[in-house]
Amino acid sequence: MPPKILLFTLLMAAQPCLYAGGIDSPYFKGGKLDAFYDRKDNGDFQVNSILWTPIFKGGHGVQVSETGGQDINYFGGFARPLLTRPELGDLILGAQEVLQGDSKQTEVQGEYRLPSGLGFGGGFVDRNLSNQDIKFAKISYRNEWQSIKYIVSTQWQSFQGQDAPGGYLALYNKQLMASWGSDGEQWRSTVGYVAPDQGANKLRPAIEMFYVDNTIGKVNGSKDMMVTGSLGFRKGFLGHESRLGRAMGPTGVEFANPLGFLNPNFNRRLTAWEVGDFVNFRFIHKTLPNSIREETLETALYPGQLLGTDSLISALFVGVGITSPNPGQNGVSGLLGYHKRIDNIESSFRVQHDFDRDDTSLFFSLIHWL
């Protein structure tokens, strides 16, 4: 399916928002316009823009190589056309595409959920220069028992012509969440905790452990673990709704945090300094198929917030990054930045210098909350 037709289909599904009559409507309220620029320390840079609303989440981005590689263009989105008609159930439709030179990867997926919580979905990934095409179909059920919410799904997936069963399970209440699942090519698990809300400017610890094993299928991939934590969770990445997108896998069709199979995609992962206030950290451990390990640690400390300063100084953060190997040895970097929301405008800037490579990376983001 041509890219223009995919994008047009999603926009038509989101058409009611054109008649919403302002940002107080259910189609826009709580949404955002999000754009960022990220220059890597290898000389490449990425530009990404997102429209994130209750009825449509999508965007476009480009990774530009300054080292002779081919640029990567990607775009797509997910629509929820039955948002204001819950008596009809819930319908989520998504399409994404990644272009690099002559290579084109296209993904389409969707799921319809009855008001009772029973859902039926499916999708496919088509790669024109590879035989790693994917097809899947799924049945899911979501409900709540006392204070515990749960999602159960079972699925069939075809990868390179080989069929595999799979499924996912997620259990969570207001504070705790755990999930596990497999699709035949990978299995993944998440464990998360969010402390009770004590009010604005108060400590609210949150932490998540996310693990993916890509070695169980036909393609021997990596084993990845990511641990993210904050002493001042407010909303977003460490929340249960966002976590469901990671927990339920690429076939999850979770509109709160839509992902999918293709990478890169428009849906960006929040940086370490954006996940909360006071003190944040992220640790990533990757074991490659050749048993080589890569580890990254990034921290962000807000001194002004810890001291109770209510001024622009509270928006400044400092931190340390450690990368191993970098290559061949541990690399230490320092970072300094600013992150603040004033009214409905949120901005972020970070400069990070790698002392071993003697190289500097830059990141800038601007968010307009609707």
Secondary structure, DSSP 8 states (H G I E B T S, - for coil): --HHHHHHHHHHHTGGGGGS-STTSTTTTT-EEEEEEEE-TTS-EEEEEEEE-SSEEEEEEEEE-SSS---EEEEEEEE-TTTT-GGG-EEEEEEEEEEETTEEEEEEEEEEE-TTSEEEEEEEEEETT-S--EEEEEEEEEEEETTEEEEEEEEEEEETTEEEEEEEEEEE-SSEEEEEEE-SS-EEEEEEEE-----TTS-B-EEEEEEEE--SSSS---EEEEEEEEEE--SSTTSHHHHHHHHT-TT---TTS---S-SS-S-----GGGS-EEEEEEEEEEE-TTS-EEEEEEEEE-HHHHTT--SGGGGEEEEEEEEE-SSSS-EEEEEEEEEEEETTEEEEEEEEEETTTTEEEEEEEEEEE-
